[in-house]
């Protein structure tokens, strides 16, 4: 999901290089050509000093290029933050419970029967929430056909 915006940083670097070769631009920046290629391919993220030097010798509109680089850096920061947050989340100790498909089928059939017999309409998003509430309740407290009618009545 975040690969394209992060790649915007590399694309902006290629754009700012203009017609210059990787070797020529790397020499002007004081880095190895391989390093510049890693930046342009979004394999490695350049530091703030590099970006400042790059903007001072880049081709094209410096304001537009600067905003593109800012966007790419901002997205890279966001991706790094999300990855770090994801890595720090505790892993579940056990597998989630399996869904009781027969129970789910019974709940959906019960809701549909109640709505049809009472000539009622329930929008899909409300119906989905109702299914989840009843399923959760039935798992905790056992099946109760009357709850379908009571809860469906509340939703209509």
Secondary structure as the mmCIF struct_conf table of DSSP 4:
data_model
#
loop_
_struct_conf.conf_type_id
_struct_conf.id
_struct_conf.beg_label_comp_id
_struct_conf.beg_label_asym_id
_struct_conf.beg_label_seq_id
_struct_conf.end_label_comp_id
_struct_conf.end_label_asym_id
_struct_conf.end_label_seq_id
HELX_RH_AL_P HELX_RH_AL_P1 UNK A 3 UNK A 17
TURN_TY1_P TURN_TY1_P1 UNK A 18 UNK A 19
BEND BEND1 UNK A 20 UNK A 20
HELX_RH_AL_P HELX_RH_AL_P2 UNK A 22 UNK A 29
TURN_TY1_P TURN_TY1_P2 UNK A 30 UNK A 30
BEND BEND2 UNK A 31 UNK A 31
HELX_RH_AL_P HELX_RH_AL_P3 UNK A 33 UNK A 40
TURN_TY1_P TURN_TY1_P3 UNK A 41 UNK A 42
BEND BEND3 UNK A 43 UNK A 44
HELX_RH_AL_P HELX_RH_AL_P4 UNK A 48 UNK A 57
BEND BEND4 UNK A 60 UNK A 60
HELX_RH_AL_P HELX_RH_AL_P5 UNK A 62 UNK A 88
BEND BEND5 UNK A 89 UNK A 89
HELX_LH_PP_P HELX_LH_PP_P1 UNK A 90 UNK A 92
BEND BEND6 UNK A 93 UNK A 94
HELX_LH_PP_P HELX_LH_PP_P2 UNK A 95 UNK A 99
HELX_RH_AL_P HELX_RH_AL_P6 UNK A 101 UNK A 117
TURN_TY1_P TURN_TY1_P4 UNK A 118 UNK A 119
HELX_RH_AL_P HELX_RH_AL_P7 UNK A 124 UNK A 141
HELX_RH_AL_P HELX_RH_AL_P8 UNK A 145 UNK A 155
#
